[in-house]
Amino acid sequence: MPANLRAHSSRSTATGEQPVLYLALELGWEGWKLAFASGPGPAPRRREVLARDVPGLMQEIAEAKRRLRLPADVTGHAPDSSEGVG
């Protein structure tokens, strides 16, 4: 996993003035469902890629950063299953 995209066990570690890309994954055998957000507000950006298509996943992450107007080196935050996904 890239250093700028890592799981956090607490939302408090991703707060502050620095922008954050929130990423939720649903991993299936044939496809991976993705949801991206930069914080509370509009509905998350939802996408789907073929399972195990890591280059496709990375392309969707880059596109989400562009669409959400986040810097290319923004920190990623993937909530653990106990945090839930809104």
C-alpha positions, -999 to +999 in steps of 0.1 A: +000+000+000+014+034-009+027+054+021+003+083+014-027+058+015-029+040+048-056+028+072-062+047+104-080+033+134-094+066+145-109+096+127-091+119+150-057+111+134-071+125+101-085+158+114-069+192+112-062+216+084-046+192+060-069+178+033-077+141+035-090+116+009-114+091+026-116+058+008-140+029+014-135-004-004-158-034-009-137-062-022-155-089-042-142-119-062-151-103-096-151-065-087-141-039-062-165-012-052-149+021-043-162+052-025-142+085-022-149+116-002-130+146+012-152+150+043-188+153+052-210+170+026-220+157-008-225+121-016-193+101-020-178+095-055-186+058-062-167+037-087-161+000-095-130-017-109-123-053-118-110-073-088-072-073-085-069-045-110-044-025-089-034-001-118-072+006-123-075+012-085-046+036-086-061+054-116-095+058-098-077+072-067-058+097-089-091+107-106-109+110-073-082+134-060-086+155-092-124+155-090-124+164-053-097+191-059-072+175-036-034+177-040-018+147-056+002+139-024-029+141-001-030+116+028-055+088+024-078+075+052-095+042+050-119+038+079-118+004+096-150-017+097-159-004+132-161+032+120-187+024+093-191+042+060-218+069+056 
